[in-house]
Amino acid sequence: MILQGGACRDGATDTPGEAAPTSPGGVGGRGASANAVDGSLSEPASSSGEAALAGSSGEGALAGSSVGGRAAVRPEGGGAPAAPRRAPLFRERALAAHQRGDVPAEVLRVAPPWATWSIALSALLIVGALLAAAFTSIEVTSLGRGILQASGSPQVLTTQAAGAVQAVAVRAGEPVAAGQEIVRLTSATSAASLLEASRQLGLAERGLEDFRSRRKPRYAERARHLRAQSDALGQRAESARQTVERMERKAKMLEGLRRESLATPLQFEDAAEEVAVAQRGALAVEQDRARVLDQLASVEAEAAAEEWKLVALAEGARARRDGLELELEAAVVRAPSDGVIGSISVKPGDAVAVGAPVGRLIPAGAPRAAAVYLPERDRAFVEPGAAVRVELDQLPAWEFGALNGRVLRVATEIATARDLQDTFGDHVPSREPMYRVDVGLEQDDAYARLAPRLRAESLADVRFTLRRRRVIAVLFEPLQRWWR
């Protein structure tokens, strides 16, 4: 701060209420001096100095050097007062000194004694900060959005038939056992059709059982009787063949004797006749045996045909019943294994197609891994085995701490919208290109402390350490971008 011409060298000051000395000119002289100074700063004063006298007592009033250089005059008598007098801009002693030319030649510097040291200390701090920024590095991290997973991957529950949702048996968060019903759909196959098919199957099975217990034994008895007849006739036919052979030998012998005239022609003719009779008898026995065998075959074929018909009827009824059961079973979505229902995406009355998802099943057990999605720009800095920090949304890190983890696998391709929707549902964390990173949770003290509170499908922020950078490079990065 520099004060020039406004203070006396002897340090004299004006205090409020102190009377200013008058110049040799009296009142008029003071007005003239004020006007002279005022005229040198703003505008020329009038020739009369525009001084005013107030009151009948003859006391003079100095108008003062206002910015406009004009004095307020109180009119004599009891008229309305003029505008209030403004405070003088300059002290009267300073004005008098200015008129006398008593102005110090040097400037008066007003500065605290510690200003130099403050400037030096500030410069030292700035240089130290620059040196520290040049030799100190910081970690560059990336924050990914993830979800905790149990030992097995979550399973999407889908329908095997089309229809409308008839009932939802469980709610999200409920534990279920393998085979438990989750969602039931309405089906074109009614329970009445299944009951009718079961009734037809029962009738067919009872008919088959009746045949096998009653009629089939009768068929077997007839077949056994015919088989006995066939055996007897077979024995008779064998005996007849032996008789024919014996008669033929006798006739042949007599023929030889007749040629030698040892037997008469009549004996030979009788022997030939006996051979013919024996042959006819043997032929009749063979025919009877063949007829009995035909009857046996017919009885066996009839029994087999009736049994086959009844078996086919029962099998057809069973196949129809099983098909209806499969259709009805396809209309029911069941839990493939033990676990916890993560979500249910349908409600009664919704129409679904074949293969439509109706919910998610989370395997039982505490989560031991996390599926994390990071921006694609950070892929080059994430490697398997890198340490990460998992901060759960449900358990604030400032109160419960964070979990430690390791990168297990880094995907080689960008995640699709279906992948993100399967993991996060409708709450996709970002629309920019992302890739999946599988993280395993460390089984340390932090995990043991939070294990009772951990739930699969819990959302979490996962912090990755990408690399280290100099502080000065980070500070000047905006400038580098602008320069490029």
C-alpha positions in Angstrom: 0.0 0.0 0.0 1.4 3.4 -1.0 0.2 6.7 0.5 1.3 9.8 -1.4 0.5 13.5 -0.6 -2.2 12.5 2.0 -0.1 12.5 5.1 2.3 15.0 6.7 5.9 14.1 7.4 5.5 14.8 11.1 2.7 12.2 11.3 0.0 14.7 12.4 -3.6 13.4 12.1 -7.0 14.9 12.4 -9.3 13.5 14.9 -13.1 13.8 14.9 -14.2 17.1 16.5 -10.8 18.7 16.2 -11.0 22.3 14.8 -9.1 22.9 11.7 -6.9 26.0 11.6 -8.1 28.9 9.5 -6.2 30.4 6.7 -5.4 34.1 6.6 -8.3 34.7 4.4 -10.9 33.8 7.1 -13.9 32.1 6.0 -13.6 33.2 2.5 -10.0 32.1 2.4 -10.9 28.6 3.5 -13.6 28.4 0.9 -11.1 29.6 -1.7 -8.6 27.0 -0.7 -11.1 24.3 -0.8 -12.3 25.4 -4.2 -8.8 25.6 -5.4 -8.1 22.0 -4.5 -11.5 20.8 -5.6 -11.0 22.5 -8.9 -7.7 20.8 -9.4 -9.3 17.4 -8.9 -12.8 17.7 -10.4 -14.1 20.9 -11.9 -13.4 24.7 -11.4 -15.1 26.4 -8.6 -17.2 29.6 -8.9 -15.4 32.9 -8.4 -17.1 33.5 -5.1 -16.0 30.1 -3.8 -19.7 29.2 -3.2 -19.2 29.7 0.5 -22.2 30.0 2.8 -22.7 31.6 6.1 -25.2 30.0 8.5 -27.1 31.6 11.4 -27.4 35.3 12.6 -24.5 34.9 15.0 -22.0 35.4 12.2 -20.3 32.0 12.6 -18.8 30.8 9.4 -19.3 27.3 8.0 -17.0 25.7 5.7 -18.7 23.9 2.9 -15.9 21.4 2.5 -14.5 19.9 -0.6 -17.1 17.3 -1.7 -16.8 15.4 -4.9 -18.9 18.0 -6.6 -17.2 20.8 -4.9 -20.4 22.5 -3.8 -21.5 23.6 -0.3 -24.9 23.2 1.3 -26.4 26.5 2.6 -29.0 26.7 5.3 -31.4 29.6 4.4 -31.9 32.3 7.0 -35.2 32.4 8.7 -37.1 29.2 9.2 -37.3 27.9 5.7 -36.9 24.3 4.6 -33.4 23.0 5.1 -31.2 22.3 2.2 -29.6 19.0 1.4 -27.5 17.6 4.2 -23.8 18.5 4.2 -21.6 15.7 3.0 -18.4 14.7 4.8 -15.3 16.2 3.3 -13.3 13.9 1.0 -9.9 15.2 2.2 -8.7 16.3 5.5 -8.4 20.1 6.0 -4.8 19.7 7.2 -4.0 17.6 4.1 -5.5 20.3 1.9 -3.5 23.0 3.7 -0.3 21.0 3.2 -1.2 20.5 -0.4 -1.6 24.2 -0.9 1.7 24.9 0.8 3.4 22.4 -1.3 4.6 20.5 1.7 4.4 17.0 0.1 6.9 14.3 0.9 9.1 13.4 -2.0 9.5 9.7 -1.2 6.7 7.1 -1.1 5.6 5.5 2.1 5.5 1.7 1.8 3.2 -0.1 4.1 4.0 -3.9 4.1 4.2 -6.4 6.9 7.7 -7.6 7.9 6.8 -11.3 7.3 5.7 -10.8 3.7 9.1 -11.8 2.3 9.3 -14.9 4.4 5.8 -15.9 3.3 6.7 -15.6 -0.3 9.9 -17.6 0.1 8.1 -20.3 2.1 5.3 -20.5 -0.5 7.9 -20.9 -3.3 9.7 -23.6 -1.3 6.4 -25.5 -0.8 5.6 -25.3 -4.5 9.0 -26.7 -5.5 8.7 -29.5 -2.9 5.3 -30.4 -4.1 6.5 -30.6 -7.7 9.5 -32.8 -6.7 7.2 -35.1 -4.7 4.8 -35.3 -7.6 7.6 -36.2 -10.0 9.0 -39.1 -7.8 5.7 -40.3 -6.2 3.3 -42.7 -7.9 -0.3 -43.6 -7.2 -2.5 -46.6 -8.0 -4.8 -46.4 -11.0 -7.9 -48.4 -10.2 -11.1 -49.4 -12.0 -14.4 -50.2 -10.5 -16.5 -53.0 -11.8 -20.0 -54.1 -11.0 -20.5 -57.7 -10.0 -22.8 -60.2 -8.4 -21.9 -63.0 -5.9 -22.3 -66.6 -7.0 -22.5 -69.9 -5.1 -20.2 -72.8 -5.8 -22.3 -73.7 -8.9 -23.6 -71.4 -11.6 -27.2 -70.1 -11.2 -29.7 -72.1 -13.3 -32.4 -70.5 -15.4 -35.7 -72.2 -15.0 -37.5 -72.6 -18.3 -40.8 -74.0 -19.5 -41.1 -77.2 -21.5 -44.6 -76.4 -22.9 -46.6 -73.4 -24.0 -49.5 -72.1 -22.0 -50.7 -69.7 -19.4 -49.3 -69.6 -15.9 -51.8 -71.3 -13.6 -50.0 -71.0 -10.2 -46.6 -70.0 -8.8 -45.8 -72.3 -5.9 -42.8 -70.4 -4.4 -41.5 -66.9 -3.9 -38.1 -65.4 -4.4 -35.7 -66.1 -1.6 -37.4 -69.4 -0.5 -35.3 -72.6 -0.3 -36.4 -75.5 -2.5 -35.6 -79.2 -2.8 -34.8 -81.1 -6.0 -38.0 -81.9 -7.9 -40.2 -79.4 -6.0 -42.8 -77.6 -8.1 -42.0 -74.0 -8.9 -44.6 -72.9 -11.6 -47.6 -74.8 -13.1 -49.0 -74.0 -16.5 -52.5 -74.7 -17.9 -52.4 -77.5 -20.4 -54.6 -78.7 -23.2 -54.5 -82.1 -21.5 -57.0 -82.2 -18.7 -56.9 -84.3 -15.6 -60.1 -86.0 -16.9 -58.3 -87.2 -20.0 -55.6 -88.6 -17.9 -58.1 -90.4 -15.7 -59.8 -91.9 -18.7 -56.5 -93.1 -20.1 -55.7 -94.6 -16.8 -59.1 -96.4 -16.7 -58.6 -97.8 -20.2 -55.2 -99.0 -19.2 -56.7 -100.7 -16.1 -59.3 -102.5 -18.2 -56.7 -103.7 -20.7 -54.4 -104.9 -18.0 -57.3 -106.7 -16.2 -58.4 -108.3 -19.6 -54.8 -109.5 -20.1 -54.6 -110.9 -16.6 -58.0 -112.7 -17.0 -56.8 -114.3 -20.3 -53.6 -115.4 -18.7 -55.3 -116.8 -15.6 -58.4 -118.4 -17.2 -58.5 -118.8 -21.0 -54.8 -119.3 -21.6 -54.7 -122.4 -19.3 -57.6 -123.9 -21.3 -55.8 -123.2 -24.5 -52.8 -124.9 -23.0 -54.9 -127.9 -21.9 -56.3 -128.3 -25.4 -52.8 -128.1 -26.9 -51.5 -130.6 -24.5 -54.4 -133.0 -25.4 -53.7 -132.6 -29.1 -50.1 -133.0 -28.6 -50.8 -136.3 -26.8 -52.9 -137.4 -29.7 -50.2 -136.4 -32.1 -47.7 -138.4 -30.1 -50.0 -141.5 -30.1 -50.6 -141.2 -33.8 -46.9 -140.9 -34.3 -46.3 -144.1 -32.5 -49.1 -145.8 -34.6 -47.6 -144.4 -37.8 -44.2 -145.7 -36.8 -45.7 -149.2 -36.2 -47.6 -149.0 -39.5 -44.3 -148.2 -41.3 -42.7 -151.1 -39.6 -45.6 -153.3 -40.7 -45.4 -152.1 -44.3 -41.6 -152.8 -44.3 -42.2 -156.3 -43.0 -44.9 -157.0 -45.6 -42.8 -155.6 -48.3 -39.9 -158.0 -47.3 -42.4 -160.9 -47.2 -43.8 -160.0 -50.7 -40.3 -159.8 -52.0 -39.4 -163.1 -50.6 -42.5 -164.8 -52.1 -41.7 -163.2 -55.5 -38.3 -164.8 -55.4 -39.8 -168.2 -54.5 -42.4 -167.8 -57.2 -39.7 -167.3 -59.8 -38.1 -170.5 -58.5 -41.5 -172.2 -58.5 -41.3 -172.7 -54.8 -44.4 -170.5 -54.1 -47.6 -170.3 -55.9 -48.7 -167.0 -57.6 -51.7 -166.9 -55.2 -49.4 -166.6 -52.2 -47.5 -163.8 -53.9 -50.7 -161.9 -54.7 -51.9 -162.3 -51.0 -48.5 -160.9 -49.8 -48.8 -158.0 -52.2 -52.4 -157.3 -51.0 -51.2 -157.3 -47.4 -48.5 -154.7 -48.3 -51.1 -152.5 -49.9 -53.3 -152.8 -46.9 -50.4 -152.0 -44.5 -49.5 -149.0 -46.6 -53.1 -147.6 -46.6 -53.2 -148.1 -42.8 -49.9 -146.2 -42.4 -51.1 -143.4 -44.6 -54.3 -143.1 -42.7 -52.4 -142.8 -39.4 -50.1 -140.1 -40.9 -53.1 -138.2 -42.1 -54.7 -138.4 -38.6 -51.5 -137.2 -37.1 -51.2 -134.3 -39.5 -54.8 -133.3 -38.7 -54.1 -133.4 -35.0 -50.9 -131.3 -35.5 -52.9 -128.8 -37.5 -55.4 -128.5 -34.7 -52.6 -128.1 -32.2 -51.0 -125.3 -34.3 -54.4 -123.6 -34.6 -55.0 -123.7 -30.9 -51.5 -122.4 -30.1 -51.9 -119.6 -32.8 -55.3 -118.6 -31.4 -54.0 -118.4 -27.9 -51.0 -116.4 -29.0 -53.1 -114.1 -31.2 -55.5 -113.4 -28.3 -52.7 -112.8 -25.9 -50.9 -110.5 -28.4 -54.1 -108.5 -28.9 -54.6 -108.0 -25.2 -51.0 -107.1 -24.7 -51.1 -104.6 -27.5 -54.3 -103.1 -26.1 -52.7 -102.7 -22.7 -49.5 -101.3 -24.1 -51.4 -98.8 -26.2 -53.4 -97.7 -23.2 -50.2 -97.4 -21.1 -48.5 -95.4 -23.9 -51.5 -93.0 -24.0 -51.5 -92.7 -20.3 -47.8 -92.0 -20.1 -48.0 -89.4 -22.9 -50.7 -87.5 -21.1 -48.7 -87.7 -17.9 -45.7 -86.3 -19.8 -47.8 -83.5 -21.2 -49.1 -82.6 -17.8 -45.6 -82.9 -16.3 -44.2 -80.6 -19.0 -46.7 -78.0 -17.8 -44.9 -78.0 -14.4 -41.6 -76.4 -13.9 -39.6 -78.1 -11.1 -36.4 -77.4 -9.3 -33.5 -79.5 -10.9 -31.5 -79.4 -7.6 -31.5 -78.1 -4.1 -31.1 -74.3 -3.8 -32.7 -71.0 -3.3 -35.1 -69.2 -5.6 -33.3 -66.1 -6.8 -36.1 -64.6 -8.8 -39.5 -65.3 -10.3 -40.3 -63.5 -13.5 -43.9 -64.6 -14.1 -47.2 -64.3 -12.4 -50.5 -66.2 -12.7 -52.2 -65.4 -16.0 -49.0 -64.7 -18.0 -48.8 -66.4 -21.3 -45.5 -68.2 -21.9 -43.9 -70.0 -24.9 -41.8 -73.2 -25.0 -38.4 -72.5 -23.4 -39.5 -69.2 -21.8 -37.6 -68.3 -18.6 -39.7 -68.2 -15.5 -37.1 -67.8 -12.7 -33.6 -68.4 -11.5 -32.3 -71.1 -9.1 -29.3 -70.3 -7.0 -27.4 -73.4 -5.8 -27.3 -73.9 -2.0 -24.3 -72.8 0.0 -22.4 -69.6 0.7 -21.1 -67.7 -2.3 -17.5 -68.3 -3.1 -17.1 -66.4 -6.4 -18.3 -63.3 -8.2 -19.1 -62.5 -11.8 -17.8 -59.0 -12.5 -18.2 -56.8 -15.6 -15.5 -54.2 -16.4 -15.3 -51.6 -19.1 -13.6 -52.8 -22.2 -11.0 -50.1 -22.0 -9.5 -51.7 -18.9 -9.1 -55.2 -20.3 -5.4 -54.9 -21.1 -4.5 -54.3 -17.4 -6.4 -57.2 -15.8 -4.6 -60.5 -15.5 -5.5 -63.8 -13.8 -4.2 -63.9 -10.2 -4.5 -60.2 -9.6 -5.9 -59.1 -6.2 -9.2 -57.3 -6.0 -11.3 -55.8 -3.3 -15.0 -56.7 -3.1 -17.4 -54.2 -1.5 -20.9 -55.4 -1.0 -23.9 -53.2 -1.4 -25.8 -54.9 1.5 -22.8 -54.7 3.8 -21.3 -51.2 3.6 -17.5 -51.4 3.6 -17.1 -48.5 6.1 -19.0 -50.6 8.7 -18.4 -54.3 7.8 -15.2 -54.1 5.8 -14.6 -55.6 2.3 -13.7 -59.0 1.0 -10.5 -60.0 -0.7 -10.5 -61.8 -4.0 -8.4 -63.0 -6.9 -9.0 -62.9 -10.6 -9.7 -66.4 -11.9 -10.6 -65.9 -15.5 -10.8 -63.0 -18.0 -13.2 -63.3 -20.9 -11.7 -63.0 -24.4 -14.8 -61.5 -26.0 -17.2 -58.6 -25.2 -20.2 -59.5 -23.1 -23.5 -59.5 -25.0 -26.7 -57.8 -23.9 -28.1 -61.3 -23.1 -25.1 -62.1 -20.8 -25.6 -58.8 -18.9 -29.4 -59.4 -18.6 -28.9 -63.0 -17.4 -26.6 -61.7 -14.7 -28.2 -58.4 -13.6 -31.7 -58.8 -14.9 -33.2 -55.4 -15.9 -30.6 -53.5 -13.9 -27.7 -53.5 -16.4 -24.9 -51.3 -14.9 -23.7 -49.7 -18.1 -24.4 -49.6 -21.8 -20.8 -49.3 -22.8 -18.8 -52.3 -24.1 -18.0 -54.6 -21.1 -16.3 -57.9 -20.6 -16.7 -60.5 -17.9 -14.1 -61.3 -15.2 -14.6 -64.3 -12.8 -13.3 -63.5 -9.3 -12.8 -66.1 -6.5 -13.2 -64.9 -2.9 -10.3 -65.4 -0.6 -11.1 -67.7 2.4 -9.5 -65.4 5.0 -10.6 -63.8 8.2 -12.7 -61.2 6.4 -14.6 -64.0 4.6 -15.1 -66.0 7.8 -16.4 -62.9 9.6 -18.9 -62.1 6.9 -19.8 -65.6 5.7 -23.0 -65.9 7.8 -24.3 -62.7 6.1 -23.3 -63.5 2.6 -26.0 -64.2 0.1 -25.7 -65.4 -3.4 -26.9 -62.9 -6.1 -25.8 -60.0 -3.9 -24.6 -56.9 -5.8 -21.1 -55.6 -5.2 -18.5 -53.1 -6.4 -15.2 -54.8 -7.2 -12.1 -52.6 -7.3 -9.2 -53.6 -9.6 -5.7 -52.2 -9.4 -4.7 -51.6 -13.0 -1.3 -49.9 -12.8 0.7 -47.2 -11.1 1.3 -43.7 -12.5 3.4 -40.7 -11.5 1.5 -38.0 -9.7 2.9 -35.3 -12.0 1.7 -37.3 -15.0 -1.8 -37.4 -13.6 -1.8 -33.7 -12.8 -0.6 -32.7 -16.3 -2.8 -35.2 -18.1 -5.5 -32.6 -19.0 -2.7 -30.3 -20.4 -1.3 -33.2 -22.5 -4.8 -33.9 -23.9 -5.3 -30.3 -24.8 -1.8 -30.1 -26.4 -2.4 -33.2 -28.5 
